[in-house]
Amino acid sequence: MRPTGGTTHKYRCRNCGSFVTREFARVFGNNDDEVFGCLDCMSATKVKNGGARAEDADGSSLAR
């Protein structure tokens, strides 16, 4: 999907606002390619365990 003008970009972390690639959003985001955490605002372990797709971006509910 292509961004539709303006200053907002589809592929940004909803938690910190950092740019993420389309591939990152596809792999780690939710079913709508929304990302609620990225490598700038959470650990790689939390991202791998699903933290980037959880609206609770701190990943605390995903602790194992």
Secondary structure, DSSP 8 states (H G I E B T S, - for coil): ----SSS--SSBBTTT--B--HHHHHHHS-TT--BS--TTTS-HHHHHTTTTT-SSTT-GGG--
